[in-house]
Amino acid sequence: MSQSIEVLDRRTQRDLQYVEKMENQMKGLEFKFKQVEESHKQHLARQFKAIAAKMDELRPLIPVLEEYKADAKLVLQFKEEVQNLTSMLNELQEEIGVYDYDELQNRVSNLEERLRACMQKLTCGKLTGISDPVTVKTSRSRFGSWMTDPLAPEGDNRVWYIDGYHNNRFVREYKSMVDFMNTDNFTSHCLRHSWSGTDQVVYNGSIYFNKFQSHINIRFDLKTELILKTRSLDYTGYNNMYHDATQHRSHGGRERALGRLCHKLEWLHHLWDPLTSPTATAGGTKVHYTYQTNASTYEYFDILFQNKYSHISMLDYNPKDRVLYSWTNGHQTLYNVTLFHVIRSDEL
């Protein structure tokens, strides 16, 4: 239990340090604004343009700051509960002796399970907002996919990059997001079969992909480079079987589905991005529909989705990072999401 608290505390402290760093940068930008106002008129326009561009890059981090503050409060609440339980355990041990140790141990284990459940709920919830995109890198190919492994162990920050959408067998592995952004140093993995579409997923050390010109899904272990499992997905389309489909599945008309993978695949949350539907507006497209497969329920809402580079060939949610990974017309971008967490009292 202490290890779980320490891990959560370290993550929260790390995130807060990151946010504090961003706040210091924003304060520095405000100071530069004052310098620009006092400087010579000849340099005013050029300096203002550069600072405004920097502010546009930092503005999407504001929702992240609010999420981190909320998480920090939750961590403090957990700490207080653990401290209270520790005091209670000490008092009980003095009163009833060592013969009820198993019962106390069960209570501690139960608290640990509830703590893990609360931590997991921070990664999944009802979508209430999507930030403006943050451009991480620009590639020449219009189609492709990129991602990180949501079940990667602590310290494993590898980025996986898949170029194109059909008849290719190579997957690039970058050691970290920094390497992906700033260098061309990567390890290339060659799959046993060519893939098709942009629906690839790296999950728990394996890549799942669709075999070229077939409806066969393959699980390929990236460490051993062996095929662990194959499965035929009957009635799925491939090779442009459906109208306007560049991926392995039907898009349901001209709308593209965003699959949201939560812990242990317990439920799948579909968000529809109507890039060409009548609900698109001049300010951007909108997410307007959600369907929960485990309960067969749906809901309509209206959330603005800023499509900066027009054509989206890939859009996936990573619950570990709590961001949307997008491949948009040759640009690899990230969207921060705001989630509404419902934690019932009987789950605490």
C-alpha positions as CSV (number, residue, x, y, z in Angstrom):
1,M,0.0,0.0,0.0
2,S,2.8,2.4,0.9
3,Q,4.5,1.7,-2.4
4,S,1.2,2.5,-4.3
5,I,0.9,5.8,-2.4
6,E,4.6,6.6,-3.1
7,V,4.2,5.8,-6.8
8,L,1.1,8.0,-7.1
9,D,2.8,10.7,-5.0
10,R,5.9,10.7,-7.3
11,R,3.8,10.9,-10.4
12,T,1.7,13.7,-9.0
13,Q,4.9,15.6,-7.8
14,R,6.5,15.1,-11.2
15,D,3.4,16.4,-13.0
16,L,3.2,19.4,-10.6
17,Q,6.8,20.2,-11.2
18,Y,6.1,20.1,-14.9
19,V,3.1,22.4,-14.5
20,E,5.1,24.7,-12.2
21,K,7.7,24.9,-14.9
22,M,5.1,25.9,-17.4
23,E,3.8,28.5,-15.1
24,N,7.3,30.0,-14.7
25,Q,7.5,30.1,-18.5
26,M,4.2,31.9,-18.8
27,K,5.3,34.4,-16.1
28,G,8.5,34.9,-18.2
29,L,6.4,35.6,-21.2
30,E,4.3,38.1,-19.4
31,F,7.6,39.9,-18.4
32,K,8.6,39.9,-22.1
33,F,5.3,41.5,-23.0
34,K,6.1,44.4,-20.7
35,Q,9.6,44.7,-22.3
36,V,8.0,44.7,-25.8
37,E,5.7,47.6,-24.7
38,E,8.6,49.6,-23.5
39,S,10.9,48.9,-26.4
40,H,11.4,50.8,-29.6
41,K,8.4,50.9,-32.0
42,Q,10.5,49.5,-34.8
43,H,10.9,46.1,-33.1
44,L,7.5,45.9,-31.5
45,A,5.6,44.0,-34.3
46,R,8.3,41.3,-34.7
47,Q,8.7,40.6,-30.9
48,F,5.0,40.5,-30.4
49,K,4.5,38.0,-33.1
50,A,7.1,35.6,-31.6
51,I,5.7,35.9,-28.1
52,A,2.1,35.4,-29.3
53,A,3.2,32.2,-31.1
54,K,4.8,31.0,-27.9
55,M,1.6,31.8,-25.9
56,D,-0.5,29.8,-28.4
57,E,1.7,26.8,-27.8
58,L,1.4,27.1,-24.0
59,R,-2.4,27.8,-23.9
60,P,-3.4,24.1,-24.3
61,L,-1.6,23.3,-21.0
62,I,-4.1,25.3,-18.9
63,P,-6.6,22.4,-18.8
64,V,-3.8,20.0,-17.9
65,L,-2.9,22.3,-14.9
66,E,-6.5,22.1,-13.6
67,E,-6.4,18.3,-13.9
68,Y,-3.1,18.0,-12.0
69,K,-4.4,20.3,-9.2
70,A,-7.4,18.0,-8.9
71,D,-5.2,14.9,-8.8
72,A,-3.0,16.5,-6.2
73,K,-6.0,17.1,-3.9
74,L,-7.0,13.4,-4.4
75,V,-3.5,12.3,-3.4
76,L,-3.6,14.3,-0.2
77,Q,-7.0,12.7,0.6
78,F,-5.5,9.3,0.1
79,K,-2.6,10.2,2.4
80,E,-4.9,11.3,5.1
81,E,-7.0,8.1,4.8
82,V,-3.8,6.0,5.1
83,Q,-2.6,7.9,8.1
84,N,-5.9,7.5,9.8
85,L,-6.0,3.8,9.1
86,T,-2.5,3.4,10.4
87,S,-3.5,5.0,13.7
88,M,-6.6,2.8,13.9
89,L,-4.5,-0.3,13.2
90,N,-2.1,0.6,16.0
91,E,-4.9,1.2,18.4
92,L,-6.6,-2.1,17.5
93,Q,-3.4,-4.0,17.7
94,E,-2.9,-2.7,21.3
95,E,-6.5,-3.6,22.2
96,I,-7.0,-7.0,20.7
97,G,-3.4,-8.3,20.5
98,V,-1.8,-10.2,17.7
99,Y,-4.5,-12.9,17.2
100,D,-6.5,-10.7,14.8
101,Y,-3.6,-9.8,12.6
102,D,-5.2,-11.6,9.6
103,E,-8.3,-9.5,9.8
104,L,-6.3,-6.3,9.9
105,Q,-4.2,-7.5,7.0
106,N,-7.4,-8.1,5.0
107,R,-8.6,-4.6,5.7
108,V,-5.3,-3.2,4.5
109,S,-5.5,-5.3,1.3
110,N,-9.1,-4.1,0.8
111,L,-8.0,-0.4,1.1
112,E,-5.2,-1.1,-1.4
113,E,-7.7,-2.5,-3.9
114,R,-10.0,0.5,-3.5
115,L,-7.0,2.9,-3.9
116,R,-6.1,1.2,-7.2
117,A,-9.7,1.4,-8.4
118,C,-9.7,5.2,-7.7
119,M,-6.4,5.6,-9.5
120,Q,-7.8,3.7,-12.5
121,K,-10.9,6.0,-12.6
122,L,-8.6,9.0,-13.2
123,T,-7.8,7.6,-16.6
124,C,-11.3,6.8,-17.7
125,G,-14.5,8.9,-17.4
126,K,-17.0,11.0,-19.3
127,L,-15.5,13.2,-21.8
128,T,-16.2,16.9,-21.1
129,G,-13.5,18.8,-23.1
130,I,-10.7,18.5,-25.7
131,S,-7.9,21.0,-25.9
132,D,-6.4,22.5,-29.0
133,P,-3.8,20.2,-30.7
134,V,-0.1,20.4,-29.8
135,T,2.1,19.5,-32.7
136,V,4.9,17.1,-31.7
137,K,6.4,16.4,-35.1
138,T,5.8,16.7,-38.9
139,S,6.3,13.8,-41.3
140,R,6.0,13.7,-45.1
141,S,3.5,10.9,-45.2
142,R,-0.2,11.9,-45.2
143,F,-1.3,8.6,-43.6
144,G,0.1,6.7,-40.6
145,S,-0.2,6.1,-36.9
146,W,2.0,6.6,-33.8
147,M,1.5,5.7,-30.1
148,T,2.9,4.7,-26.8
149,D,2.1,1.5,-24.8
150,P,-0.5,2.2,-22.1
151,L,0.8,-0.8,-20.1
152,A,4.5,-0.1,-20.4
153,P,6.4,-0.4,-17.1
154,E,7.7,2.6,-15.3
155,G,10.6,4.2,-17.2
156,D,9.6,2.7,-20.5
157,N,8.8,5.8,-22.6
158,R,9.2,4.3,-26.1
159,V,7.3,5.8,-29.0
160,W,6.0,3.6,-31.9
161,Y,5.8,5.0,-35.4
162,I,4.1,3.4,-38.4
163,D,4.3,5.2,-41.7
164,G,1.7,4.8,-44.4
165,Y,-1.6,2.8,-44.5
166,H,-1.0,-0.3,-46.5
167,N,1.4,-3.0,-47.7
168,N,4.2,-2.1,-45.3
169,R,6.0,-4.3,-42.7
170,F,8.2,-1.9,-40.8
171,V,7.6,-0.3,-37.4
172,R,9.9,2.3,-35.9
173,E,10.8,2.3,-32.2
174,Y,12.1,5.5,-30.6
175,K,13.5,5.4,-27.0
176,S,11.6,8.4,-25.8
177,M,9.3,11.2,-26.9
178,V,12.3,13.5,-26.9
179,D,14.1,11.3,-29.3
180,F,11.0,11.1,-31.5
181,M,10.7,14.9,-31.6
182,N,14.4,15.8,-32.1
183,T,16.3,12.9,-33.7
184,D,16.1,10.3,-36.4
185,N,17.6,7.6,-34.2
186,F,15.3,4.6,-34.1
187,T,15.2,0.8,-34.1
188,S,13.3,-0.8,-37.0
189,H,11.1,-3.9,-36.5
190,C,10.0,-6.0,-39.4
191,L,6.7,-7.7,-39.1
192,R,6.0,-11.2,-40.5
193,H,3.2,-9.8,-42.7
194,S,2.4,-6.5,-44.3
195,W,-0.3,-4.5,-42.5
196,S,-3.2,-2.4,-43.8
197,G,-5.0,0.6,-42.4
198,T,-4.1,2.9,-39.5
199,D,-5.7,1.1,-36.6
200,Q,-2.6,-0.5,-35.2
201,V,-2.3,-0.7,-31.4
202,V,0.7,-1.3,-29.2
203,Y,-0.6,-2.9,-26.0
204,N,1.4,-4.8,-23.3
205,G,4.5,-5.2,-25.4
206,S,2.6,-6.5,-28.6
207,I,1.4,-4.7,-31.7
208,Y,-2.0,-5.6,-33.0
209,F,-2.5,-5.0,-36.7
210,N,-4.6,-6.1,-39.7
211,K,-3.0,-8.3,-42.3
212,F,-2.8,-6.7,-45.7
213,Q,-5.9,-7.5,-48.0
214,S,-7.6,-9.7,-45.4
215,H,-9.8,-9.5,-42.4
216,I,-7.2,-11.3,-40.2
217,N,-6.0,-9.5,-37.0
218,I,-2.5,-10.4,-35.8
219,R,-0.8,-10.0,-32.4
220,F,3.0,-9.7,-32.9
221,D,5.3,-9.6,-29.9
222,L,7.8,-6.7,-30.3
223,K,10.4,-8.3,-28.0
224,T,10.6,-11.8,-29.4
225,E,9.3,-10.8,-32.9
226,L,7.0,-13.8,-33.0
227,I,3.3,-14.0,-33.9
228,L,1.5,-14.8,-30.7
229,K,-2.1,-15.0,-32.0
230,T,-4.2,-14.5,-35.2
231,R,-7.9,-14.2,-35.5
232,S,-10.3,-13.7,-38.4
233,L,-12.7,-10.9,-38.0
234,D,-15.6,-11.9,-40.2
235,Y,-17.6,-9.3,-42.1
236,T,-15.0,-6.6,-41.7
237,G,-14.1,-4.6,-44.8
238,Y,-10.6,-4.2,-46.3
239,N,-9.1,-2.9,-49.5
240,N,-11.6,0.1,-49.7
241,M,-14.6,-2.3,-49.5
242,Y,-16.6,0.5,-47.9
243,H,-17.0,4.1,-49.1
244,D,-14.3,6.5,-48.1
245,A,-12.5,3.9,-46.0
246,T,-8.7,4.2,-45.7
247,Q,-8.7,2.0,-42.6
248,H,-9.4,-1.7,-42.1
249,R,-12.9,-1.1,-40.7
250,S,-16.1,0.5,-41.9
251,H,-16.4,4.1,-40.8
252,G,-20.2,4.0,-40.7
253,G,-20.8,6.3,-43.6
254,R,-18.2,9.1,-43.6
255,E,-17.7,9.4,-39.9
256,R,-14.5,8.1,-38.3
257,A,-14.6,6.2,-35.0
258,L,-12.3,6.9,-32.1
259,G,-11.9,3.8,-30.0
260,R,-11.1,4.4,-26.3
261,L,-9.3,1.5,-24.6
262,C,-9.7,1.4,-20.8
263,H,-8.1,-0.8,-18.2
264,K,-8.2,-4.6,-19.1
265,L,-10.6,-3.8,-22.0
266,E,-13.5,-3.6,-19.6
267,W,-15.4,-1.3,-21.8
268,L,-14.9,0.5,-25.1
269,H,-15.9,4.2,-25.4
270,H,-16.7,5.3,-29.0
271,L,-16.5,9.0,-30.0
272,W,-17.5,10.0,-33.5
273,D,-15.6,12.7,-35.3
274,P,-17.9,14.0,-38.1
275,L,-15.2,15.5,-40.3
276,T,-17.6,15.8,-43.2
277,S,-21.0,15.7,-41.4
278,P,-23.4,18.6,-41.2
279,T,-22.3,19.3,-37.6
280,A,-18.9,20.6,-38.7
281,T,-18.5,24.3,-38.0
282,A,-16.2,27.1,-39.1
283,G,-14.4,26.9,-35.8
284,G,-13.8,23.2,-36.0
285,T,-15.6,19.9,-35.9
286,K,-17.4,18.5,-32.9
287,V,-17.7,15.3,-30.9
288,H,-21.4,14.8,-30.4
289,Y,-22.0,11.1,-29.6
290,T,-20.9,8.5,-27.1
291,Y,-21.8,4.8,-26.8
292,Q,-21.0,2.5,-23.9
293,T,-20.8,-1.0,-25.1
294,N,-21.0,-2.8,-21.8
295,A,-24.3,-1.1,-20.9
296,S,-25.6,-0.6,-24.5
297,T,-26.3,3.1,-23.7
298,Y,-25.6,6.2,-25.6
299,E,-25.6,10.0,-25.1
300,Y,-25.5,13.1,-27.3
301,F,-23.4,16.1,-26.4
302,D,-21.5,19.0,-28.0
303,I,-17.8,19.2,-27.6
304,L,-15.6,21.3,-29.9
305,F,-12.7,19.4,-31.6
306,Q,-10.1,21.6,-33.2
307,N,-8.9,20.0,-36.5
308,K,-5.8,22.0,-37.3
309,Y,-4.5,20.2,-40.4
310,S,-7.7,19.0,-42.1
311,H,-7.3,15.3,-42.8
312,I,-7.2,12.9,-39.8
313,S,-6.0,9.3,-40.6
314,M,-5.6,8.1,-37.0
315,L,-7.0,9.2,-33.6
316,D,-6.6,7.1,-30.4
317,Y,-6.8,7.6,-26.7
318,N,-4.0,6.5,-24.3
319,P,-5.4,6.1,-20.7
320,K,-1.9,6.1,-19.2
321,D,-1.0,9.5,-20.7
322,R,-4.6,10.8,-20.7
323,V,-4.2,12.3,-24.2
324,L,-5.4,11.7,-27.7
325,Y,-2.7,10.7,-30.2
326,S,-3.5,11.9,-33.7
327,W,-1.9,11.6,-37.2
328,T,-3.3,14.6,-39.1
329,N,-2.2,15.1,-42.7
330,G,1.4,14.3,-41.9
331,H,1.5,15.9,-38.5
332,Q,1.8,14.0,-35.2
333,T,-0.3,15.9,-32.7
334,L,-1.6,15.4,-29.1
335,Y,-4.9,16.5,-27.6
336,N,-5.3,16.9,-23.8
337,V,-8.8,15.7,-22.7
338,T,-10.9,16.7,-19.7
339,L,-12.7,13.8,-18.1
340,F,-15.5,13.7,-15.5
341,H,-14.8,11.1,-12.9
342,V,-17.7,9.5,-11.0
343,I,-16.5,7.7,-7.8
344,R,-19.3,6.4,-5.7
345,S,-18.9,6.3,-1.9
346,D,-19.2,2.5,-1.8
347,E,-16.1,2.3,-4.1
348,L,-13.9,4.3,-1.7
